[in-house]
Amino acid sequence: MDDATRYANGMKTRRAVLGEAYVDKATSAVTEFNRDWQEFITRTAWNDVWNRPGLERRERSIIVLSIATALGAWGEFRIHVRGALNNGISRDEIKEVLMQAAIYAGVPAANHAFKEAMSVFAEVDAEKG
């Protein structure tokens, strides 16, 4: 598969998981400096990894939430809370991911993740009206 096809497929997945509005905002911020990076993550993360066989998107979302919690990568965590919701993961399931993360990544990380998730839930609810 050539790079243009990998990019196109990755962009479809990125939009499906993160939502049109988020991806439109991210792509509108592309500059000469970060263009190569954005194309790279779209091809590799969003196509080569997210589109691999073996795991469903729901499962991949759970993994990303867990890793982002463990790393304290709160920007990525917030983005992927929305992605998890888009991938059919319920708020209760996200809660369970964070409960599990508390044991393996630490209580402070999970405590902060709960705060971030609740903030994203509030934003999503406000957007729905």
C-alpha positions, 0 to 999 in steps of 0.5 A, spaced: 500 500 500 502 506 498 503 512 502 497 516 499 493 510 500 495 509 508 494 516 509 487 516 506 485 510 510 488 513 516 484 519 516 478 515 515 479 512 521 482 518 525 475 521 523 471 516 525 474 515 532 476 522 534 470 526 530 470 530 524 470 537 528 476 535 532 480 532 526 478 539 522 481 543 527 487 539 528 488 539 520 487 546 520 493 547 525 498 544 520 504 548 518 510 546 514 513 545 521 509 539 523 506 537 516 511 531 516 509 529 523 501 529 522 502 525 516 506 520 519 501 519 525 496 519 520 499 513 516 502 509 522 498 510 528 491 511 525 492 506 519 498 501 520 496 500 527 488 502 528 486 498 522 490 492 524 486 486 524 486 482 531 483 488 536 476 492 535 476 499 535 473 499 542 479 494 545 484 499 542 481 505 545 481 501 552 488 500 551 490 508 549 486 510 555 490 505 560 496 508 557 495 515 557 493 514 564 499 511 566 503 516 562 499 522 565 498 524 557 492 528 559 491 531 552 491 525 549 487 522 554 482 527 553 482 526 546 481 519 547 475 519 552 471 522 546 474 517 541 472 511 546 465 514 547 465 514 539 467 507 539 461 505 543 465 505 550 460 507 555 462 511 561 461 506 566 466 502 562 471 508 562 470 508 569 472 501 570 478 502 565 480 507 570 479 503 576 483 498 573 489 503 571 489 505 579 491 499 581 497 498 575 498 505 574 497 508 581 492 512 584 494 519 583 494 518 575 487 515 576 484 520 580 486 525 575 484 521 569 477 521 573 477 529 573 479 529 566 474 524 564 468 528 567 470 534 564 470 531 557 463 528 559 461 535 561 463 538 554 460 532 550 453 533 554 454 541 553 455 540 545 449 535 545 444 541 548 
